Amino acid sequence: MKIVLNTGGGDAPGLNAVIRSVVLSSEKRGWEVFGIHEGYRGILEPEAYPDGGIVRLDRQAVRGITHVGGTILGSTNRGNPLSYPILDDKGEWTTIDRSGELDAAFKEHGFDALVAIGGDGSLSIANEIGKRTGINVIGVPKTIDNDLKHTISTFGFDTAVSFATECLDRLHTTAESHSRIMVVEVMGRYAGWIALFSGIASTADVILIPEIPYDLKCVADKCNWRVGIGAKFTIVVVAEGAKPQGGEISIVGKSVGQAERLGGVGQKVAAALEAMTGQESRCVVLGHLLRGGSPTAQDRILSLRYGAAAVRALEEGVENVMVALQPPFVKYVPLSAVADAMKPVPLDGDIIATARDLGVCFGDD
Ligand code: F6P
């Protein structure tokens, strides 16, 4: 068996652990693994790489990387081969379908399977590539956002939550010293998992998530109420995809061939709360810090489990699935069921209920 793997979309702590797990599990079976640089760019622009864009991954190549953040293969969120950005004759950006080149490369190298490590966007692309080229695709669910359907958890999420929690703990003390409202914006795209989990863990007073559009009047009331009870500071965690009731998500911009970039809501919320309450407010954006650093022990274990499960799936002859954590098992779910689907925070689950019982304000009451 000759496996080719890649890492696509935004990076997440644990990518290297998955790569190592796929390689070691494959070597055990006498199989070979190859890695494509930067998503599919290694195939589409081989001249950009001294090694030709595809690298053999053996035991030596993956030694000592389980705890290392990022990805030894590199990643990109501009490299969708089905919609590849190019400059046209008039110097304007447009996109073309380059999946035929992937098909040719897979056949030339004799690859039997593609292990695609990615989030919803990358797995949707991999699913389509599987259909067009006929290669068997095994998806591995990656994203700090934890917004993939059919899996309890994506790797990278726990590390992001742990780091955000530590930051929020630190911001508590400075917020209290200065009697300020501290608004902390975290990533998560259209789901509020990171904001919710880090907010609860760090005992934030207000958590604003995309699943619950907010009314700033409720948030301002909460800030004023806290002053009334002698707590002169308020910690507000806001997910980048949170939006006001009847309003829109805050977008930074969009480039050709890329998903829209979210951001800016934290600053808007901080400015509005200062105006509404008269309390000094500051905004901190954690942004890409959430994607950096060493994976937590939980993320390392999850990543290693996913990598080994991907190889077992191939051994069992399973086709076009994503490995998914459905405790106590790692199961296989059809890749087509994951593509273009997202997992929002369930509003009827115990997590939101717990937060409300603890007095957390979601900006809706
Ligand atoms: O999907 C992961 C993620 O980090 C999101 O939380 C965020 O919106 C996005 O990627 C940012 O991507 P980038 O800045 O790398 O384009």
Residues whose N, C-alpha, C, O or C-beta is under 5 A from the ligand:
A	BS01	F6P	G10 D145 M187 G188 R189
